[in-house]
Amino acid sequence: MRTNFFAVLIFLTSSIFAFAATSDSKPPREKFVVVLDAGHGGKDPGNTWNGYIEKDIALNIVLKVGAELEKLADVKVIYTRKTDVFITLAERANIANKAEADLFVSVHMNGHKSQAQGTETFVLGLHRNEDNLEVAMRENQVIFLEEDYEVTYDGFNPNSPESYIGLTLMQEEYLDQSIMLADLIQKNFTNVNKRVNRGVKQAGFLVLRQTYMPSVLVEAGFLSNKSEGAYLNSSNGQSAISESIVQAVKDYKNSINLGLLDGIEADPAVALTTEPEEQPVDIYDGITFKVQLAATGKKIDPNPKNFNGLREVSRSKEGKLFKYYYGATSSYSQIKDLHDAAKRSGYRDSFIVAFRGNDKLSVNDALKTKMK
């Protein structure tokens, strides 16, 4: 079934990890920055069905989300627009990039000639079906409202499938984080708001080509559906939607452990040790297991005071992200003990990863390797 929202396919883009920090001497930023993007605006109304106007509803929801997030002392909120103005796709990207944002959330409403209903959240990716491609094409056509769009977007043609080739490659390193947030939002819509779940989807959105951070585009429902349109246009409906997005952002922020990386001063007396009491016997030949604590754009000195007292923390740069690992061993039983230690120290969402040399592989594949 095709969705039909017009324009401003905006941007899912923001960055949980587009930090410019390149030196250990640079103090970590104190606040988690969220860029909120109300889709459409000004001369671009978005979907208009049954008297409901997408640009107005999207703005109302974004302002509610922002008001709640601004109550958090460690969160900074930036808006691409707070009034009824037209913002180009390129400028939306610039706002997120200049802010070095940790997260980007764009809010939209769907529309269709049928009585389709439900919520779906998009991340940048390959088109899994023809409908997703058409959705991206339709949203990207907003650039035709911009002056000199041929120059701004390097000759990109929203109506040409060939223009989408390679569009997603630059965002691959943020895909996992984007999917994580999208899934949290969809679960809240489904379990808390009792909405029809149309799932987390991928498609090629033009604006993402110009940003470097995990991002999501929320389609909060169908204005074209009689009952859902009324819900989206109501104060109660907009409040419920915003609460689900706010909670998802909070859960996401906690899950990536950025808060635990900022300014932690652990008591050396309670610092954890990773030295085994005896030599493990389950050694996997050529395999190194580690516990991943966090992935972020921040370059942080991997010493115990910055990681809640954990010793033997290492840092590795993968693409634009710095990943922080705890421990390094070829023993699976030992890495499980280290994982338990990481969770006890506050890294509840940490997980075990495996390497063969410099190549990452699944833990299941690693465990199929012959032991020494």
N, C-alpha and C positions, 0 to 999 in steps of 0.2 A: 504494500500500500504506500502510496506516495504522500509524503508530507509536503506542506506548502507554506513556507514562511517566507518572506521575501527578503532579501537584502541583508545587509550587514551580517554577513556571516563572519562573523566577528569572531573573532578572536578568541579563541580560547587561549589566551596566552598570558601567561604570567609566570612568574617564576619563582618557583620554590627554590630555584637554584641559579639565578642568573647573576650572582654576585660578582662584583669586580675585584673582590679581595684577592690579592695575589701575594701577600706577605704575611708571615707569621706575626710580625710586629704590629700589624694593623689590628686594633681591637675589634672583637666581634660586634656586629650590630645588635642593639638591644631589642629591637622589635621585629616581629614577624609581619611582613608587609603583604597585604592583600589588595589587589586591584579588582574593583567591581565594575562591570561593564553592562550598562543598560542598553540592550540592543535597539538599533534604529534611532530615530530622533529627528526633529526639525522637518525638512522636506521629505524625509523617508519615514512614512508612518508604519511600515511593516505590514503585518496582516490586519485587515479590517473586515470583521464579520459581525453581523447582527448589532451593529452600532458599537462594538468593542474595538479599541485601537491598541495594537500591540505595543507601540512605543510608550504609551502612557502607563500601561500595566507593568511593563518591564521596569520602568523607572520607579514606580511605586514599590515593587518588590525589592529592587536593589537598595533603595533608601532605607527600607526596613532592615534588610540584612546588615547594611553598614552601621545603622544605629545600634544594633546589638553587638556587633563585633567591636565597635568603638568603646564599649564598656569594659573591654579587656585591657588591662594595663600593658600587656606585652604585645599588643597587636596595633598596627597602624593601617588605616583604611584609606585608599585612594580611589577616586571615582573617575571614570572616563567622561562622564557627564552627570550633572545633578539637576539639569533643567532640560527643556525641550529644544535641544540644539542638534544640528547635524555634525557628526564627527566622522571623518574618513577612516577607512580601515587602517591605513598607514599611520594615522595619528593615534589611533587606539593602541597600536603596537608600540609606538614611540613612548606613550605614557607609561606603559608597562615596563619597557626596557629602561627608560630613564630612572624609574623608581627602583630598579633592580628588585622587582617584586618577588616574593616567595610563592605567590599563587595568583592565578587569574581566573575569574569566574564571570562568564557572560550569560545573561538571562534573556530568553526569547519565548515566544508563544508560537504554536503550530496553527495550521489551518488546512482544511481539505474539503473537497466538494462532497465527501461522504460524511457520515456521523462518527468518524474515527475519534478515538479518545485515548488518553493516557500520557504518561511522561516518558521522555527519553533524554539521555545525556550523551553528547558527542565528545569524542577526543579526535585529534588529528591522526589519520592513518589511511591505509589503503581502502578503497571502496570494496566492501564485501559483496555488494550487489548493485545492480543498475539503479535502483531507487536511491541508494545513498549517494551515488555520483550525481544524480539529478538534483538531489537536495543541495549538495555543495555548489553545483552550477547555479542554482536559483539564488542561493544566498550570496554567492560571489558577484552576482550581477549588479550589486549596489555600486560597484566602482564606476558604472556608467554614469552615475550622478556626480562624479568627481571630475574636476578639470585636469587635463593632462594625465589621465589615468594610464595611457600607454607608456609614458615615461616613468611614472611612479612605480608601476608594477612590471617594468621590464618587458613590455609586450605581452603580458599574460592575457589570454582570451578565455573568459569564464565559460564560453560556449564550446570550447574545443577540448575534447578528451586528451589530446596530446599535451596540452598545457599542464596537465596534472601529473605527468610523468616526473618522478623525482621530487615532487613537492613535499613529500613526507619525510624524506631522508634526514633532514637537519633536525627533526624533532624526535627521532627514534630514542635518544637517550632519556627523554622525559616521559616516554609512553607509559611505563609502569606506574609512575607517580600520578599521571593524569587519570589512568584507569582506576587507580585506588580511590581518588576523590570522586570520580564519576559513580563508582559502585556504592560508595557511602551515601551519596545524594540519592541515588535510585532506591536504595534500601530504606532510607527514611521516608521517601515519597510513598513507597509501597507499604511498609510496616506501620508507620505512624499516621500518615495521611490517608491510607487505604485507597491509593490511586492505582489505576491500571498501569502495570509496568511494561513498557515497550523496550526496556533494556539499555545497556551501554553499547554505543555504536561508534564506528569509525568512518570518516569521510575526509576528503581533501579540502580544507578551508584555506583560502588564499591568505588571509591575514596572518595565519600562523607561520607562513614562510618568513615573516619579518620579525618574529619574536623567538626567544630562546629560553623557554621555560615551560613547565607542566601547566596545562590549562584545560578547562572544560567549557562546553557550551550547553547550557540547560534549556531544553524545550519543556516548559512547565505544564503544557497541556494544549488542547485544541480550542481556539476561540470559535471555530466553526461548529463545534458540538454544542447543542442548545444548553444542556445542563452544565457541561464543563466550562463553557464560555461565561455563564453567569457566575460560576464559582471563581473563576480567574479574575473576574471584574469586581468581585466583592471584597470588602475589607477583611472579612474572616478568612477567605480563601488566600488572599495575598499574605496575610500574617502566618497562616499555616505553612505555606510554601517557603517563606523566608526563614521560619524557625527550623525547617528541615535542612535548608542550605547552611544556616549558621552552625547547627550541630555537626554537620558533615565537615565543615571547615575546622571546627575545634578538634574533632576526632582525627582528622588528617594531620593537623599540626602536631598533636600529641604523638601520633604514630611514627612520624619521621624523626622524633627526638631532637628537634632543633633547640627546644628549650633546655634540654639537658646539656647542650654543647656550649651554652652561653654563660660564661662567668662562674662556673661551678668551682667552689673552693672546698675540696674534700679534706677531712681530717686525716692526716697521714697515719694516725694511730689505727684507723679502721680501713685503710686501703687494703684491697683484696690481693691475695697472692695467687699466681697461676702455676706455681711449681708443683708437679705431681709428687706424691709420696713414694711411688715406685714406678719403674719403667713399664709402660703399657705393653700389652702383648698383641693388640689388634692394630697393627701397623699396615696401612694400605700402600703398596708400592707405587711411588711416583705421585701420590696424592697429598695435597695440603688442604686441611680443613681450617676455616676461620669462622668467626662470628661477626656478621655485619651489624654494626651498631647504628649507623646513620649514613645518609647520602645527602650532600648539600653542596652549594656553591661556595661555602665558606672554607677557607684554608685555615685550619686551626692546629696549633701545636699539639701533637698527640701525647701529652703528658697526663699523669693521673689526675691533676687538679682540674683539668678540663673535661674529664670523663668519669666523674663521680668516684674517683679513687681507683679505677681499673688500670692495671699496669699492662704492659705489652700490647698497647694499642698502636696500630700502624695506619698510615694514610696512603691511599692510592688515587691517582687522578685518572678518571675514565671519561673521555669526552670533556664536557664542561663541568662535570661533577667531581667532587672529592668524596671518596668513600672511606669510611673508618671501620677498621676491622680489629677485633679483639682476639688475641691468641693466634697461633699457627702450629698445627700439629698434624701428623699423619695418622693419629689414633682417633677413631670415631668415638670411643668411650670417653676419651679425654676432652674432645671438643664438646660433647654433651654436658660434661661437668662445667666447662667454661661458659657454655650457653646458660646454664642454670645460674652461674655466678653473675652473668650480665643481667639477667632478669631480676635477680635479687637486688642489684644495684640501681634498678630503675629503668632498664632498657627492656621493657616488657614486650616490645614489638621487634626485638632483634631476631635474627635467624641465622642458621648455619649455611655456609656456602662452601663450595669445593673447587679446587684448581688442580690442573695437571700442567705443571710449568706455569706459564702466564695465561693459559687458556682456562676460562671458567666452564664448568660442566655441572650437570645436575648432581645432587647428592646421591640420588638413586643410582646413576651411572657410576659414580665414584665408588659406591659400595659393591659394585659388581667387579671391581678391580681385584686382582689376586693379592692376598696379604703376604707379607714377607715371612 
